[in-house]
């Protein structure tokens, strides 16, 4: 099975994330997309993250009954901070019959050469890149393992949603209804 790994803090997951995950599941050679909830991105502060299992629950609510997309908590049991190469190595050992493809935005491809062991990732994995306006893709866009896609994008960010919540403003339509209901009833991000 060919599985796309869409990593993210998903803090919280929003409609923009789901549009990208669904696009990759429907319009690429992938059999499934796993939304990998990262407990700690090496480039983000831990204090700004909601509880790992709450974020995972929100991703599951957002996925609903879509059988081409599933959540993954694989990084919860790995050492922190989470480095993509370590997760990929672990997944290849655990699921030797699967082929794993990295899904990333064009903003990440331009700085991919700064990632831990990026050459090893490129050696063993394809990378599906969704273009993002105003970001330079760099030389790696021409690499044989890199494929570019024009997924529909929305100018929504998790930090914007958290600010809306802090300001007691509505997040309606920015997140799926089930996600909004859980955030509001649980008091997350207050």
N, C-alpha and C positions, 0 to 999 in steps of 0.2 A: 504494500500500500504506500502511496506517495502522500506524505503528510506535510502541510505547511505549518510552520511554527510562527505564530503572531505573538511576540513577546510584548508585555506592557505592564505598567503599574495598575492600569485601569482603575484610577483613583479619583472619581468613579468611572466605570465604563459608560460611554455615551453613544449616541446614534452614529457619529462619525466612525467610531471603532467598528460598529456592527456593519456599516455599509462596506467598509474595506474588507472585513472578514468574509462577508457574504459574496462580494465581488470576486475575491480570490477563490472561494469555494466553487463558484459557478462558472467563471470565465478563464480558468487556467487548467492545466493538466492534473491538478491536485485532486485526490480522492476525498480528503478531509482537511479542515483547518482546525488546529488546536490553538486556543487562546491561552497562552501560558502566563499566568498571573505571577509576576515577579515580586518576591517579598522585599528585595532591596536592590534597586538599580545602583551600580557603582557611581552614577552621576547625579543621584538625587538624595536628598536628606531623608533619613528614616523617620524623623519626627513628623513630617508632613503627610505620612501615609496612614490611611485608615487600617484597621485590623485586617490581616491577611485573609482570614476566612470570611469576613464580611465582604471584602472585594471579590473573592471567589464566588460567593453567593450571588452578588450582583451580576457577575458575568453569566452565571447559570440562568438567572432570571431573564437577562437580555437575550440569551440564545433561545430560550423557550423550546419549541419542538423541532428546531432545525437540525436534521440528522447529519448534515454535512459539516457542522461546526460543533466543537465540544470544548469544555474548559479543561485546563490542566493545572494541577498544583505541584507538579514535579519539582519545582525549585524550592518548595517549602522545606524539603528534607536535605537539600544540598547546602554546602557552606556558603556563608554570606560575606561580602556582597556577591550577587549572582553574576557570573561571567558566562557569556553565551557559549564559548568553547567548552567549558566544563559541563554545561547542560547538554550540549550536543553529544559530547563523549559519553555521558551517562545514558542518554536515550539510545544511542547506537548499541551500547552493551545490553541494555534492557530489552530493546526491540530490534534484534538484528535483521529481521525480515522487512522492516519498514525503511523507506527512503525519506529522509527529512530535508525539507527545503526551508530556508530562512525567509521570512516575509519582513520587509522593512520599508520605511518611507525614504524618499530621495534625500531628505535632510540627513539621514544616517549614512547613506552611501558616501557622501562627500567626506565624511570623517571616519569611515570604516577602517582605514589604514592605521588608526590609533587604537583600535580594539585589541584586546589581548589575543594573541595568536591568530590574527585575522587571515594570515596565509594558510593556516591549517583549515580554517573554516572554508575558504575558497577552494582548497584542494579536494575536500571531501563532500561539499554541499553546494547545491545551486542556491542562488539568491534571487527572489522575486521582489522587485522594487516597484512600488507605486510612486509615480512622479508627484512632486509637490512644487507648486509655483514658487519662484524666487529662491530656489536652492540649487546650487551648482552640484551636479552629479559627480564631477571629477573623472579621472582617467579610468576608474574601475567600471564605469558604465559600459566600456567596450570589452570587458573580460568575458571569456566564453561561458562562464558559469552564471553570469548576471543577465536576467531578463527584465525588461522594463514594461510596465503596464500603466495605462491611463484609467485608473479607478476614479469613480466620482468622489470628490472630496468636499468636506464641509469645514468651515472655519470655526470649529468648536474645540475647546480644550477642557480637560478635566480641571485645570486651575481656574478657568472662567466659571465652571459650574460650582466649584467650592466657594468662590468669591460671591456668586449669586446667593448661595445658601447662607454664608456669613452675613450678607446684607439683607437677609430675610426676603429675597426676591424669588420669583418663580423659576423653576427649572423645567417646567412643562415644555414638551417637544424637544428638549435638549437630550433627554434620556428617555428610554422606553417607560411606559406607564408603570409597569411592575417594579422597575428600578426606582422610579420616583416615589412610589408608595412605600417601598421598604426604607429608603433613605429618610423619608419624612416620619414614618412610624417608629423607626429605631433611634432617631436622633443622631445618626452619623453626621460627622463634619460640623458639629456644633461646639 
